Amino acid sequence: MKDEIVRSPLFYVGDKYKLMREIRSHFPQQIGRLIEPFVGGGSVFMNTNAPVCLANDINHYVIELHKWLCGYKNTSEILMNELTEMINYYSLSFSLIREDVPQDLRKAYPKTYFAKFNKAAYVALRQDFNNSGKADLCRLYLLLIYGFNRMLRFNGKGDFNLPVGNVDFNQNTKDAIENYLAVVRKRRVSFSALDFRTFLRGIDFLNDDLVYLDPPYLITFSEYNKLWNEETERDLLNLLNELNDRGVRFAISNVTHYKDRVNSIFSEWMERYNVYPIKSNYISFNDNTIKKFSEVLVTNY
């Protein structure tokens, strides 16, 4: 496989794009199926040379966005036309093709001018999505692209409630979409939105499978870690022990230390397997400064 690393068009905070070259160096050379119970934005399957990918995430909005993008794998121009039409409808900034933000706004807010320029349009987009029955994936994708830290966040009523971000639809966004569509044209990727336990127990494993897992981290504070606790951590590790006993290859990313916290459950479990330190940093939703922490990749092969 080429050494190039391509980025997911979902731009997930915490995804493995920047670490992918290092992580991939520990993968087996031959992978028939890559199986991901926590696929997130998809940076791992995009950068792993497996002809078949089984991609799962309990966040059904993430999976619906993947499916929606895949629907344009042979018609990328139609997708770009639909996105362009909606961007223009809301008068969002669009530096891919034009410079919208006035110079006086850029000077007044040199670090946040996109957020200032897009705020009213973003609020209108968000309100229209929430009033649409939340099935309009084109609007949801643009909420992700223009939203703070490019996350998917919903309140207790089920409404999307992320504020505007200081971001824009630019050439990097288009390149990420084109790279994603190029990958899914060449691979057989199937998507599901199941609990990881249900997902893994429903698979008939083959000899050349690799299960790669990037679960929520027990000791960090990301938005997507809220549903994770010691019980789910233990369930996952017990499942991996079962897979190991059956001869199924796996690799799992996790954090053993973060600030003054230690994941003793995972640290004790990983002693029976192969452990590789991964150079990493961490950005949280509530504090987007970089935090040094200890991340590892653990494999059973």
C-alpha positions in Angstrom: 0.0 0.0 0.0 1.2 3.5 -0.7 2.6 5.4 2.3 0.1 8.3 1.7 -2.4 8.8 4.5 -5.8 10.2 3.6 -8.2 11.9 6.0 -11.9 11.1 6.6 -14.4 13.7 5.4 -16.0 13.5 8.9 -12.9 15.1 10.4 -13.5 13.5 13.8 -11.7 14.9 16.8 -9.8 11.9 18.2 -9.8 9.9 15.0 -6.6 8.1 14.1 -5.6 10.1 11.0 -2.4 11.6 12.4 -1.5 8.3 14.1 -2.4 6.0 11.2 1.1 5.5 9.7 2.4 4.4 13.1 -0.6 2.2 13.9 -0.7 0.6 10.4 3.0 -0.4 10.8 1.8 -2.9 13.5 -0.9 -4.4 11.3 -0.5 -7.8 9.6 0.6 -7.7 6.0 -2.3 -9.7 4.8 -5.8 -8.7 5.9 -8.8 -10.1 4.1 -11.4 -8.3 6.2 -10.9 -5.3 8.5 -13.6 -5.4 11.2 -14.2 -2.2 13.2 -16.7 -2.2 16.0 -16.0 1.6 16.7 -15.5 2.9 13.2 -16.0 6.6 13.9 -15.0 8.8 11.0 -13.4 5.8 9.1 -9.8 7.0 8.9 -8.5 3.4 9.7 -10.4 1.5 7.0 -9.6 4.3 4.6 -5.9 3.7 5.2 -5.8 -0.1 5.5 -5.3 -2.3 2.5 -8.2 -4.7 3.2 -10.6 -5.5 0.3 -13.5 -6.0 2.7 -14.4 -3.8 5.7 -17.1 -4.4 8.2 -17.7 -1.0 9.8 -19.9 -0.5 12.9 -20.6 2.4 15.3 -23.3 2.7 17.9 -23.9 6.3 16.8 -26.4 5.8 14.1 -25.9 9.3 12.8 -22.2 8.5 12.0 -23.3 5.4 10.2 -26.0 7.2 8.2 -23.4 9.8 7.1 -21.1 7.0 5.9 -23.9 5.4 4.0 -25.0 8.7 2.6 -21.5 9.5 1.3 -21.1 6.0 -0.1 -24.3 6.6 -2.1 -22.3 9.1 -4.2 -19.2 6.9 -4.8 -19.8 7.0 -8.6 -21.4 10.5 -8.7 -19.1 12.8 -6.8 -20.1 15.8 -8.9 -23.7 15.4 -7.9 -22.7 15.4 -4.2 -20.6 18.5 -4.7 -23.5 20.3 -6.5 -25.9 19.4 -3.7 -23.5 20.7 -1.0 -22.7 23.8 -3.0 -26.4 24.6 -3.4 -27.1 24.2 0.3 -24.0 26.3 1.2 -25.2 29.0 -1.1 -28.8 28.8 0.2 -27.6 29.6 3.8 -24.8 32.0 2.6 -22.2 30.1 4.5 -18.5 30.9 3.8 -17.1 28.8 1.0 -13.4 29.4 0.6 -13.2 26.4 -1.8 -14.4 28.7 -4.6 -14.7 32.2 -3.2 -13.6 34.5 -0.4 -16.7 35.5 1.5 -15.5 37.0 4.7 -15.0 40.8 4.5 -11.5 42.2 5.2 -12.8 44.3 8.0 -14.3 41.2 9.8 -11.0 39.4 9.3 -9.1 42.3 10.9 -11.5 42.7 13.8 -11.5 38.9 14.6 -8.3 37.5 13.2 -8.7 34.2 14.9 -12.4 33.7 14.8 -13.7 35.4 11.7 -15.2 32.3 10.1 -17.3 31.7 13.3 -18.4 35.4 13.3 -19.3 35.3 9.7 -21.2 32.0 9.7 -23.0 32.1 13.1 -26.4 33.3 11.9 -26.4 31.1 8.9 -25.3 28.1 11.0 -28.1 28.7 13.5 -30.6 28.7 10.7 -29.1 25.5 9.2 -29.2 23.9 12.6 -32.8 24.9 13.2 -33.9 23.6 9.8 -32.2 20.3 10.4 -33.9 19.9 13.8 -37.3 20.8 12.3 -36.8 18.4 9.4 -37.2 15.2 11.4 -33.4 14.9 11.5 -33.3 12.8 8.3 -31.6 15.4 6.1 -28.1 14.1 5.9 -26.8 16.9 3.6 -27.7 19.4 6.3 -26.3 17.2 9.0 -23.0 16.9 7.1 -22.7 20.7 6.8 -23.5 21.1 10.5 -20.5 18.8 11.1 -18.3 20.7 8.7 -19.1 24.1 10.0 -19.6 23.1 13.7 -17.3 23.5 16.7 -14.6 20.8 16.8 -16.5 19.1 14.0 -18.5 16.8 16.3 -22.0 15.4 16.3 -23.8 16.4 19.5 -27.5 16.2 20.4 -29.3 17.3 23.6 -31.7 15.3 25.7 -34.6 16.1 23.3 -32.6 14.7 20.4 -31.9 18.1 18.8 -28.5 18.8 17.3 -27.0 21.5 19.6 -23.4 22.0 18.6 -22.4 25.7 18.2 -20.7 27.1 15.1 -17.0 26.6 14.7 -14.2 28.7 13.3 -14.1 26.4 10.3 -15.0 26.5 6.6 -15.7 24.3 3.5 -12.3 24.5 1.8 -10.1 22.5 -0.5 -9.1 20.1 2.3 -12.8 19.3 2.8 -13.3 18.5 -0.9 -10.1 16.5 -1.0 -11.2 14.4 1.9 -14.6 13.7 0.3 -12.9 12.7 -3.0 -10.4 10.4 -1.2 -13.2 8.8 0.7 -15.2 8.1 -2.4 -12.1 6.7 -4.1 -11.7 4.2 -1.3 -15.3 3.0 -1.1 -15.2 2.5 -4.9 -12.4 0.0 -4.5 -13.5 -1.7 -1.3 -16.5 -3.6 -0.2 -17.6 -1.7 2.9 -20.7 -2.6 4.9 -22.1 -0.5 7.8 -24.1 -1.2 10.9 -25.1 0.7 14.0 -25.0 -1.9 16.8 -23.7 -2.2 20.3 -20.2 -3.6 19.9 -21.1 -6.8 21.8 -24.0 -7.5 19.4 -21.8 -6.6 16.4 -18.9 -8.9 17.3 -21.0 -11.8 18.4 -22.8 -11.8 15.1 -19.7 -12.3 12.9 -18.5 -15.6 11.5 -14.8 -15.0 11.7 -12.3 -16.0 9.0 -8.6 -16.8 9.3 -7.4 -13.5 7.6 -9.7 -11.2 9.6 -8.3 -8.3 11.7 -10.5 -6.7 14.3 -9.3 -3.2 15.0 -10.8 -1.4 17.9 -10.7 2.3 19.0 -13.2 2.3 21.8 -14.1 5.3 23.9 -11.4 5.9 26.5 -12.4 5.2 30.1 -10.2 7.9 31.6 -10.6 10.8 29.2 -13.5 13.3 28.9 -14.5 13.4 25.2 -18.1 13.9 24.3 -18.3 10.4 22.8 -17.0 8.8 26.0 -20.1 9.6 28.0 -21.7 6.2 27.5 -18.6 4.3 28.5 -17.9 3.0 31.9 -16.0 0.2 33.8 -18.7 -2.4 32.9 -18.4 -1.7 29.2 -14.6 -1.7 29.4 -14.6 -5.1 31.1 -17.2 -6.5 28.6 -15.0 -5.4 25.7 -11.8 -6.9 27.2 -13.5 -10.2 28.0 -14.8 -10.3 24.4 -11.2 -9.8 23.2 -10.0 -12.7 25.3 -12.7 -14.8 23.8 -11.6 -13.8 20.3 -8.0 -14.6 21.2 -8.9 -18.0 22.4 -10.6 -18.6 19.0 -7.5 -17.5 17.1 -9.0 -14.2 15.8 -6.5 -11.4 15.3 -7.1 -8.1 17.0 -5.5 -4.7 17.6 -6.8 -2.2 20.1 -5.9 1.4 20.8 -6.4 2.8 24.3 -5.1 5.2 26.8 -3.5 3.9 30.0 -2.7 7.3 31.6 -4.3 10.7 31.2 -3.3 13.6 33.5 -3.4 12.0 37.0 -5.7 9.2 36.0 -4.8 5.6 35.3 -6.8 2.9 33.5 -5.8 0.1 35.7 -8.4 -2.3 34.2 -6.9 -2.0 30.7 -3.3 -1.8 32.0 -3.6 -5.1 33.9 -5.5 -6.8 31.0 -2.9 -5.9 28.3 0.0 -7.6 30.1 -0.8 -10.9 28.4 -0.6 -9.4 24.9 1.9 -7.3 22.8 2.0 -3.7 23.8 3.3 -0.8 21.5 3.5 2.8 22.8 2.0 5.3 20.4 3.0 8.9 20.2 -0.2 10.8 20.7 -2.0 13.9 22.0 -5.5 14.5 23.1 -8.0 17.3 22.4 -11.3 17.4 24.4 -14.5 19.2 23.5 -14.4 21.3 26.6 -10.7 22.1 26.5 -9.2 22.1 23.0 -5.6 22.5 24.3 -3.3 19.6 23.6 -2.9 17.2 26.6 0.0 14.8 26.7 -1.1 11.3 27.6 0.0 7.7 27.2 -1.6 5.8 24.4 -0.9 2.2 23.4 -1.7 -0.3 20.6 -2.2 -3.8 21.9 -2.2 -6.8 19.6 -2.6 -10.6 20.0 -0.4 -11.5 17.1 
